[in-house]
Amino acid sequence: MNNTINLENAHHVTLPNGLRAMLCHTPEASESFVSMAVRAGHFYDPNDCQGLAHLLEHMLFMGSRHLPKPNAINGFVEQHGGTINAWTGTEYANYHFNCSGDAIAQTLPAFADMLRQPLFDDEALTNEIKNIHAEFEFKKKDDLRRLYQIHKETCNPQHPFAKFSVGNSDTFSQHDCTALKQRLKTLHQTYYCAKNMCLCIASAMPLAQLEALVMQCFGSMPQGVLAADDWPALYTDDELGIQINIHPLQSAKRMIVTFALPALQNDYKTKPLNYISHLIGDEGEGSLLAYLKEKDWALNLIAGSGIEGDKFKDFNVSFQLTQNGLDNKNRVLEALFSYISLIRDASHEDWRFHEKSKLNTLALEYEENIKPLSLVAEYAQHQFVFAQDELSKLRSTIGSYNKEVIEHALSFFTPDNIRLKVISKDVKTTQVCAFYEAEYSVEKIDTALLSELASPSEIAELSLPPPNPYLASEFSLILPETGFNIPNKLVDTGGYRFWFAQDQQFHSPKGDIYISFDVAKFSDSLLSVAAKRIWLGALNDYLQAKYYRAEIAGLHYRIYGHQAGFTLHTRGFTNQQTLLANQLLDAVLEFVPDERAFEHHKALQLQSLQNSLLNKPTNRLFSRLSVLIQRNTQAPVELLDVIDNISYEQMLNFRTRAFEHYFIEAFMHGNWASEDAKAFSSALQKQCDNAGGGPLSRAVSKLPVGGTLYHEVLCNHDDSAVVLYLQAPSPGLTDTALCMVLEQMLAAPFFNSLRTEQQLGYIVGTGYVPHNQHPGMAFYIQSPQCSPKHLLDAMTDFLFQQLNEIEFYRFYWPTIQQNLIKQLEERDLTLSMKSQRLWVSLGTQDLGFNRNVKLAERVKELSFEEIQDFAHQLAKRERCGELVLFSRGKFEPISTHGKRTINSISHFKQEIPYY
């Protein structure tokens, strides 16, 4: 499947009514992608009905003239092999969908009908207000959303950014249903008009036909007028030079320095903000971050993000601080401005700019993971800002050096142009923000400090990055060798196994290397897992500055823990990748953290685990499900005490013993010759001379059939939540296929019944959930207004009714079957995706590397009678293991009197049999 979009040859058309469309002909593509941008974001909300644009976006899905039922458009697009979604932003709302390539002739008219002729049904309106309120309640415990609201309250109150964008039942209930409906109609008639809309389509349909189809669908849209966007300044002098102190829910210590800019992100010729964020965000030796880490002031730094619009831009430098850094925050600011001075002084040195441009060119030329739907959504909106001839250059222009443009951009990076957010549980607050109840205070930054920052001291340890030694200019493709298109086992000594496959599909100078260590002494107890986590944290920290240059030159690496040990994964350009992998392996085998690093990463692990306990209830339940089903997965709540009490000596002891005996499985895939692979394998085997023994078990709990197990997870959240998990009796093709089919069959009706009709909660869904390839399916709801018992009863009532009336689905079965086969037969979209699929196949012993193909064949063979039998066995509780996980929220828990419960995780894991 090829869904590459060529934007440079896009065809632009303006309909007689003024609607602009950008049409990209993609002859090889198997899918079509469509997006409509409407200048109708929350900036256009009436002051006395904030959130109305968001409500209107929801209402467009609630039925239109030709598809009158709520969410009928979703089902219609799904039947044509795609999905549809939307969002409401600041200036724009965006509606987007994909479908099977040839189905655009059917789906585009339905999409146009949804945008042009919504019904605004009274009952649907009442229901959607409840849904938006549930969405609002769900985000009340989200630190980012709370921060966003404080941002709104501390900007210019005359700017529309200050409006409450989400809406809730309180803001909407100030108007009765008739008045609200009239406001929705007025908003829709004013802004959903041709002059105020831009369309982008990528499709294999011939251009002449596509243009005719667009004319047919949108030609009768009323012309209207383009919405004004002459807003006042986002910040007046009163909102600059201020410090905002914020009390978070999570135990974070952060400082965000915001520079208020004009819309410099729209300069696609020089891209000055890309260049500035590249330098401030550098993580190599001599960088601002490396200096702050050495001082024990910061753990992380992100430069460049921040809100933006057609005429404004926030450039954020966000620091994750240590307690020491919080105590020295003025010194951190001084270091930032000292580094900005270095950038300003070097603005005449064009080689760094050209190196960055070269990195951009490489990234673009060999780009993977392009998301076509995101791309068309982006370009739908870009048409409001850029001329037609500029649109084709936005991605292809690599940036031309212009000293004046860079110096102009840097002129905004001054102390008197900042807003400073300090986020910590230690700050003093004086007020509470509207809607989200987050505590904060605002104070002017001391003028003496601003004066100091305006002429910061030079810091000897800071330096701009040197030339990148990993940046290659020549990339050549190897010649294909017969038989190496799938993984070949080159070495197997029992304790060391090495596989190699050559890329003969993507013709890209890239590849992936996976090296997995199964280490008993890093996985056989909670204490050993605690030691592994601290050691891995310290190791990654140690490597960060050392190999950052490789990272930005397209040589990426990850070292991450798994159930049985840890994995080193490198990916990117094959030039020098084996050298990087060897260097990283040396570090893995030799690195011993000192006591300071141990204490530091122990504290970080504790903070991370405590923060994970604040995740939303559904996330907590799914995390606990993995812990209960996978023998070697641990719960944060179990690890907290162990990590708190582990000593430096214990960690060292586990690390030493871990590398005395381990099993290695390695896989190399990409633009290498077999001789390269043999040479790398030989070097790897010499490096890892203690590899012996076999792989460790990836066992899965065998849930009992015929009775339900119950497990409560205590969450600090008002919402209740329930996950009902059904585990298939075997990992065989038939059980896997039946699980996948039934989950797909029930997904839309489950959502429509429990969310749209019964209004039980905002988060409602189903999922196919395998653990170590053992199939299962889950049904879940999170609710601000119902008890977990109510949720579980509604779920089980729905399931029993649907399973006993499964005959109803016979009509839909061919479409569901076709969509599932299409998903399973999808070709790998990128070389890295293929590497990962082959690596997973090795882990699950699928040595034919074709499990998905076999599954597709099994789905093709399935008769509806087999599905009926499976459904009836499920209804009688004769087929699958059952586990109910719940969080009570502010309600009564599910009564488990006389029921089988899991009270202790460790006791359950000791007693349960395993597959």
N, C-alpha and C positions, 0 to 999 in steps of 0.2 A: 504494500500500500504506500503510495507516495502522495503526501499532502503538502508538498512544498509550494509556497506562494511567491510568485515573482511580482514584486511590487513595482519594479522599474518599468514594466510594460503594461501597467494598468491603463484601462480605458476609462476616461471620465465623461460623464454625461450629466447635463442639467435638464430636468424635465420642464415643460412649459410653465408648470406651477411653481418652479423655483427649487424643487427638491434636488439636492446634489447626490450623485452616486459614483462610487469608485468600483469598477468591475475588474476583477483579476481572473484571467482565463488560466485555469490549471488543468490542462488536458489529461495529465496522468492521474489526477486525484480520484479517489474512490468516494470522497465525501464532499459536500458543499458546506460552506461556512458563511453565516450572515450576521451582520450587526447593524442596528440603527441607533445612532446617537441623537438625543433630543436635548436642546438647550432648555431644560426644565428640571434642573436639580433643586435642592432645598433652598438655594438662594432666592428662588422665586415663590417661596411660601408666603401667604399673607401673614402679617405680623400677629394677627389674632387667631391664626390656625396653623401653628408650626407643626411640621411633620406631614402636611397635606400632600406634598410631592411624593413622599414615600408611600402614603396610603394609596395614591393614584396608581403608582407602579404595581402594587399588590392587586388593585381592582381590575387592571387590564387582563389579569389571568383568570378573573372570576366570571368569564363568559362574554362573548361578543355575538353579533347578529347571527353569524352562520355557525358558530360553535357555542351555543348558549349556556352549557353547563359549566360550573366552576372547575377549573383545571382541565377542561376538555382539550385545550390547546396542547397541554403537556402530553396527554395520552396520544393525541394525533401525531405530534412530532416523534414520540417514542415508537409508534407503529411504523414510522418511516425511517427507523434506524438512528434516531438522534436524541438530543436533549435540548431543552430551552431554559433560559434563565434571564435575570435582569438585576440591575443595581441602580440605586439613586445616590449620586454623589453631590458635590457642592454645586457646580454649574450645570452638570449634565446628568440625565438618566440614560441608561444604555440597556437595550434589549438585544439578545443574541441567541442564535441556535445553530446547531449543525444537523445534517441529515444525510442519508445515503445520497450519493452523487446525483442520480437521476430523479430523486424524489423532490427536488427543489420546485419543480413545476406544480406540485400539489401543496407543498408546505408554505411557499412564499405568499400565496393568496390568503391562507389562514393567518399568517403572521401579520399581513397588512390589515386584515379584518379586525384582529385583536387590537392593533394600534389605533385604528380609525373609528371603530364602532362598538366600544364597550357598552355593556348593558346597565351597570351600576345598580344591580339588584339589591333590595333592602336587606334581605337575610344575609346575602354574601357580604354586604358592607358591615353589618353587625359582627359577623364572624371574623372578618379580616382585621377589624379593630382589636378584637380579642387576640388574634395572632400577633399583631404588632405589639400589643401590650406584653404578651408572653415573651416576645423577642427582646423587648425593653427590659423586662424583669430578669431575663437570662443574662443580660450584659451588666447588670448592676454590680456584680462581683468581679467585673473585668477591669483590672488596673488601667489598661490602655484606654478603655472607654471613659473611665473616670478622669484620666489625664486629658482626654480630648475635650470633655465638658469644661474643665478648668481653663483650658486653652481658649475656648469660646468666651468664657466669662471675663477673661483678662485681655481680650483684643478690643479694638474700637467698637463700642456698642452700636455705632451707626452702620457698621459693615455687616452684610447679610451672613457672613461666617458665624456671627454671634448667635444666630438663631438655633433653636433646638431642632435637630434634623430628623430625629427618629419618630417622634410622636408617641403618645400612649393614651390609655383610655381616659385619663384626666384631661389632657389637652383637647381630645376630640369630643368629649362629653359636654364641652361648653356650647356645643351646637346640637340641635336635635337632628334626627336622621334626614329629614327633608332639607334642612338648611345645609347640612354637610354634603348631601348629594348634589345640591345646586352649586356648592363651591367646587366640588370635584369636576362637575361638568364645565364650569367656567374656566378652571385651570386647564382642563383638557382642550377646550375649544381655543383658548388663547395661545397655548404653547405647542400642542400636537398638530402642527400645520407644516406644510411643505417647506416654507422658507426657514423653518426652525429645526429641520431634520436633515441629517446626512447619513447616507447608507453606504456600507462597504460589503461586497460579496466576492468570495473566491469559489469558483465552481468550474467543472469540466464542461458545462453547457456552452455551446458556441456563442460568441459575443453577441451576434445579431439577435439570436433567440433570447439571450439573457436580457438584453436591453429592452426587447419587446415585452418580456415578462415583467420587468420592473415598471415599464410604462402602464401595462395592464393593471398591475397591483396598486401602484401609488399615483398614477396620473390624475385620479379624481380626488386626491387629497386637497382640502381647501388650501389656498395659497398662504394666507395669514401674513404676519410680519416677523422678522428676526427679532428675538428678545434683546432688549438693551442690556449692556454689561458695564455701565459707567459707575462702578462702585466707588465709594470714598476710600481713603487709605486703610489698609488692614490694621495698621498700628499708627496712632498719633504719637507725639513726643511723650505723652503720659504713659504709654504702654511699652516704651523702650527704656533701657537702662534700669530694668526692674528684676528683682529676684522673687520667684514664686516658690514657696516651700510647700511640699505636698506630702501627705501622710498616706503611704500605700497599704494595701492589704497584704501583699507578699513581702517577705523580708528582703526587700531590694534596697540597695544604696546606689542611686544613680544621679548623675548631673547631666543636664542637657543644655548646651549653649546654642541658642538660636540666633542666626544672623538674618535680619529682615532684608530681602532682596526684591528687585523687580523680576519679571519673568525671564531670567537669564537662561533657564533650561530650554527655551525655544530657539536659542542661537545654535543652529545645527551645523554651521560652517566651522566654528572654532571649538564649540563645546567647552567653554571655559570651566564650567562647574564640574565636568567629568575629570578634567585635569587637576583642579584644586582638591576634589574629594579623593582622587587617586594618591595625592601626596600626603594630605592630612591623615588619610586612613591607612597609610603604609604600616606594615607590621614587622618589617625587617630590622636588622641591627642598625642602631642609630636613629630609629624612628621615634616619634612622640610616644607611641604605645610602649615600645621597648624600654624607653626611659622611665615611664610611669610605673611599669611593672617592676623594674629594678628598684625603684624607690618604695615599692609595695603600696602604691597609691591607686592603681587601677588594674582591672582584670581584662577589660575589653574596651574597644573604641569603635564606633561606627560613624562615618562622616558622609554627609550629603543628603540623607533622607529628610523628610519634612513635608508639611502640606504644601500644595502648589495649585495654582489656577492659571487661567489664560493671561493674567496680569500681575501675578504675585508669586513669590517663592520663599519658603522658609528653608534655610540651609542649616541642618542640625549637626552638631558634633556631640554625640551621646557617649558618655563614659559610664561604664559599670565600675563603681569605686569599691575599695576596701574601707574598713572603718578608719584606717590611717589616712586614706585618701580623702575621706569626708572631713576629717579633722584638719586636713591641709588643702581644702578645696581652692583657696586663693593661690596656692603654689601650683596647683594643677592648671588653673586659668593662666597663670604666668607662663607656664611651659607651653600651653596652646598658642598664646600670642607670640612667644619667642619663636615657635616653629613657623607661624604665619609670616613673621619677619624674614625668616630664611627663604620662604617661598617668594616673598615680594622681592627680596634682593636678587634672587636667581631668575626673575621673570624674563631676563634677556637671554638666558641659556636655553636655546631652542632644542637641544638634543634630547632632553627629558620629555619634552612635548612630542617629539618625533618618535621616541621609543614607545610612549603611551599610544600614539596613533598606530604604530606597528602592532602593538598588542591588540588593539581594537580590530584591526584588519584581520589578524589571525583568528580572533574569536568569531568574527563574522563569517570569514571564509569557510571555517570548519565547524560552524555552529551546529550543535545538536539540541534536541529537546525544544524545538520551536513549537509553541502552542498556537496553532492556526486561529483558534477562536479568539484568543487574547489579542492576536495580531490584528484581526479584522475589527475588533472592538476599539483598539487603539486608533486605527486609521479612520474609522467612522468619525471619531471625535477630532482627529487631527485636521479634518477638512474645514473645521470652523476657524482654524488658526493659520494654516499654511495654504499658499497658492498651489494650483495643480502641478506646476513644474517643480515645486519644492518637495511635494509629497514623495516623489520617487527617490529623492536624495536623502531622506531622513535616516535610512538605515545604511545606505551605501557610502555616504560621506564620512571619511575617517577623521576629519578635523584638520584644518589648516592653521598653522602657527600664526598668531597675530598678537604681538606684544601689547598693543594698545587695548585690545579687547580683554586680555588677561588682566592687565593693570586696572582697567575699569571695573572688572568683576571683583578684584581684590580690594578696591576702594571701599567696598561695603563691609569688609571684614575688619571692623574697628570696634573698640570696646563700647563706645556710646551707641552702637547700633545692635546691641545684644539684648536678649531676654534670657534670663538664667532660671532653669528649673532645678531645684534640689529636692530629690525624692528619697525620703528615709523615714523610718519610724521614730527617729530622734528629733525631727524638726518641730518647732513650735508653730501652731496654727491658730487662726483667729476666726475663720469662717467655714461654712459648709456649702459646697456647690449645689446647685439645683439638680433635681432628678436622681443623681447618683450618690448623694450624701458623702462625698469625699471631702475630707478636711484639708484646708490650705490657708496660706496667708500670703500677702503681697507686700514687699517693701522696696524702697529705692536702693539701688546698689550705691554703696559709699563712693562719693566723688573722688576721694583720695585713691581708692582702689582702681577706679577707672583711669585715673591719671597715670598710675603706675603701669597699668596694662598697656597704655598707649605708647610707652617707651620701655618695653620689657628688657630685662638683663639678658645678655647672651648666655646660653647654657652650653658648655663645652661638649657634653655628651650627645647633643642633638645634631644630626646632620641629614641632609637630603639624600635620597637613595642613590647609590652608585650605578654604573651601567649594569644591566641584568645579565649575569653570566649564562643563564639558561635559555636566553632568547635565540632561537635558531632561525636561519633565514632560508635554508634549503630543506625541502621535504621530498623524499622519493618513496615510491611505492614498490614493495617487493613483488617478485614474480610468484604467481600461485603455484603451489605444489600439490600434486594429486594425493587425495586421501586425508588432507589436513583441514577440510572444511568443517569437520566436527571434532570434538576433543579426542585426542589420542593420549593414551597413558604412556608417557615416556619412561617413567621410573616408578617402581613400587617395591619398597624394601620391607613393607609391613608398618614401619614407623614413619615413613616418608613417602608421599605419593605426589607425583607431578604430572599435570595434564597440559596439553598444548593444542590450540586450534588457531588456524590462520583466518584472517578476515578476507573472504573472497566475495563479499556482497556489497560493502559500502565504499570500497576503494578510497579509504581515508587514511592519512598518515598517523593514525591513533591506535591505542590499544588499552587493555586493562590487565593488571596483574593482581590476583587475589592470593594471599598466603594466610591460611587459617591455622591457628595453634589450638589444639585441644589439650587443656592443661588441668589435670585433676586437682593440683594444689591451688588452683585459682577458681575452683567451682564446686568443691565437695562439701563446703560448709558455709554458713553465713559469714563467719570470720574471714574465710579465704576470699569470698566475693567482696567483702569490705576492703580487704588488702588490695585486691585487683583494681577496684574502682579508684582508690586513692593513687595507686601507682600509675594507672593509665592517665588520670588527670594531670599528674605531675609530668609524665612523659610528653604528652601532647603540648603542654605549656612550654617545656624545654625546647621542643622542636619548632614551635611556631615562628619565632624570629629567624631561626637558622635556615628554614626552607621556604620562607614566604616568597622569595624571588622566584623559586621554581613554580610556586602556586600561581603567581600572576602571569607567568610565561606559558601557562597551559599545561603544567605538570602537577596534577592534584594528588593528594593522598588523604587517607583517613585511617586512623587506628581506633577500633571500637570493640567494646566487649560484647560477647554473645554467651549463650547458655553454657557452653562447654569451655570457654576460654576467651580468645580475642582474635581479631582479624586485622591484617594490614592490607589495604587496598590502594593501589596506585592506578591512575588513569590519565589519559591525555596523549600528547605527542609521544611517539615511540623513541624519537631521538633522546638519548640520555635517561629514558625512563628506568632501564635496568640499573643504571648507575645510582639513580635516586633510591630505587627499591633496596639495593645493597647497603647504601648509607643509612637508610631508615632502619633496616634490619640490624645493623651494627648497634644502633642506638637502642633498639628494643632489647637486645641481648645483654647490653653492657650498662644501660642506664640505671643508676641507683640514686633516688632522690635524697637530698640532705634533709636534716631535721626541720629546717625552716619551710622547705617545700612541702614536706609531709604535713606539718601543722596547717599550712595554708590550704592545701587541697582537701584535708580532712574537714576543715571548716566549710569549704565550698560544697563538698558532698552533703554535709548536714543541711546547708541552706537549700540546696537543690531538692533534697528529699522532702524537707519541710514545705517547700513551695509546691511540690507535686501533690501534697495532701490538700492543697487549696484549689486543685483543678476542678472543673465542673463535674457534677455527679456522674453523668454518663461516661465521661473519660475515666473517672475513678473506677467505675464498675467494669469497664472493658479491660483496664489495666489489671484489676484483681482477677478477672476471668483468665487472662494469660498466666497469671501466677498459679492459679488453682489447677489449670489443665497441663501446664508444662512443668515437668519435675524439677528442672534446674533454673527456674525463674523465681526471683525473690520479690517480696512486697516491700515498698519503701518503709512501711510502718515497722516491718521486722528488722530492716537494716539500720534504722535510726539509732537504736540503743547500741548495736554492735559497733557501728562506726564511731559513735561517741566514746566508746571505751577502748577501742583498739590502740595499742602503743606503737611507737616507731619501731621498736625491736621486733614486735610481732609481724608488722608489715614487711620488714627486711627479711625475716625468716621465711615467710610465705613466698616472697619474690625469689629468694635463693633456691628454695626447694622446687618452685614452679619450673625453673629452667634446668633442673637436673634430669627431668624425664617428661617428654611431651610427644604428641603426634602432630604431624604437619600434612595438610593437604593444600597443594598450590595449583593454580590455574593461570595460564597465560594465553591471551586471545587478542589478536589484532594484526598490525602491520609488521610482523616479524617472520623471518625464515625459520625453518625447523632447526637449523644450525645455531641461530641466536638463542632459541629456546633451550637447546641442549647445553649450551655454554652457561646460560643463566641458571639452569637447574643444577648443574654441577657446582657452580659457585655457591648457590643457596644451600645445597646439601653439606658442603664443607663448613659453611657458617653455622649451620644448625646441627652440630655433631651429636647432640643429646636426643635427637628424634628417635624414639623407640616406642613400642607398644601400639595399641590400636585406637581407633576413634572412640570418643565417649558417647554414651547413650543420649538420644533426644526423645526420651520416653514421654508418652502422653497419658494422662489419667483416664481410666476407663470408667465413665459414669454409669451408674446402675440404670437399667431399663425397667420401666413399670412404676417408678415412684420418683417424685421430685426431691432434689436436694435444695435447701434454702441457705443463703448466706447474706448477712447484713454487713454493709460497709459504712462506717461512720464518717459522715462528711460535714464540714462546717459550711453548710449551704441551706437556705430555706427551701429550695426546690426538692421535691421527692423524685426518685428515678427508679426504674425497673429495667433489667435486662433478662430476657428469657432466652436461654441458650439450649439448642437441641443438637446433640452430638451424634453423628452417623455411626452405625455399628462397625464400619470398616473403612480403610482408605482406598478400597477398590474403585474401579472406574464407574461401576453402576451406582454405588452409594454416593460417590462424588457428583456424578451427573444428576441424579435425582435431587440431591441437596441444592445444587445450583438452579435447576429448573424450578423447583417449588419456591425457592426464595424469590426468583424473578417474577413468578406468577403472582405471588402475594404482595410484592413490594408496593405497587401503586394502590391496590384496594386497601391495604393496611394504612397507608398514609391518608388516603381520602376518608376512610371511615373514622380513624381515631384522631386525626388532626383537623381535617377540613370540616367533617360533619359533627363529631363529638367534642371538638375543641379541647382535647385533654392536655395539650402542651405544645410548645414551639418546636422542641426537638423530638421528632417521631420518625422511626425508620426501621428498616430491616437490613441485614447484611449476610453475605456468604462469608463465614469466618473459619478458615482452616487453622489448625495449630500443628506445626511441623508436618504439614501436608495432610493431617487427618481432618476430614471435612466436617463442617457443622454450620448451623445458621443461627442468627440472633435476631430478636425483635426487641426494640427498645423505645422507651418514652421517658422524657424528663418533664416535670410539670410543676408550675408554681401554685396550682390550685387544687390538686387532687392527692389523696393519700396513696401510698404504694399499693395498698390492697385494692383500691378502686382501679388503679392502672392495671394491675395484674388480672383482675376480674375482666376488665374490658378486653385485654389482650387474649386471654384464654377463650372468652365468649366468641371473639372474632375468629380465632383459629378453629375452634370446634365447628362453628357454623360453616366456614369456608372449606374445611377439610371434608366435612360430611356432604357438602354440596359441590364437590369438585367438578362434577359433570358440567357445571356452568362454564368452566374454563375451556371446554373442548373447542369452542369456536376460536378462542384466542391462542390456542396451543401452536398452530403453525407459525404465527408471527413471533411468539416467544422463542420457539425452537430456532427460527431463522436468525433472530438477533443474537442468541447465545452462541450459535455456530459461528456467526460473523466475528464475535468477540474472541472466541477461542482460536479462530484461524488467522487472526490479525498477525501480520508479519511484524518483526521487530522494526521499530521506527528509527532506531539509532544503533550505532555500534555498541555503545555502553549498555543499552537495554538488552541487546543480544548477549553481551558478556554476562550480564547479571542473570539472565534466564538460564544460560548454560551452567553457570556457577551454582544456581539453585538446583538444577537437575542433578549435578554431581552430588550435592548434599543429600538429595532424596533418593539417590541410587537409580535415577531414571537415565540409564546409560544408553537408551535409544534416543534420548534428547527430543522426544516427540510426545510427551504426555498430553499436551494440549490438543495435538492432532488426534490422538486416540480418544480423548474426551469428546472432541467434536464428532468423531465417528459414532461414539456411543450415544450422544445426544440425537444424532440423525436416526439411529436405530430404535430409539425409545418409542414405544407405543403409548398412546394415551392411557391404555388399561394399566400399564406398569405404574404410571403416575398416580392413577386412581388407587391402586393397591397400596402404594407407599403412603398416600394421604390417609387412607382408612386405617392403616396400621399405626400411623402417627396419632390419629384421633383416639384410637384404643390404647395408646401408650405402649405399643408392643415392639417398637422398632428402635427408637432413639433414646439415648441418655438425656436427662433433663436437669438443668440447673437454673435456679432463679436467684439473681443477685439484686439486692435493693438497697436504697438509701432512703431513710425516712423523711429527711428535711424537717419541716416544722410540724409534721403530722405524726399520728400514731404509727408504730412499725407494723409490719405484717405479723399476725399472730402465728407463731410456729409451734404452738402446743400440739404435741402428738405427731409432729412432722420431723423428717430427717434434716438436721441442720449441721452446718459446718461452723463450729465455734473457733477452733484453733487451726490455723493454716498448716502448721508443721504436723499436727496430729493427723489431719486429713491426708497429707501427703505420705505419711508413714503407713496409713491403713489402706488407702485406695489401691486396687490393682492397676497395672499399667498395660497399655498396648505396646 
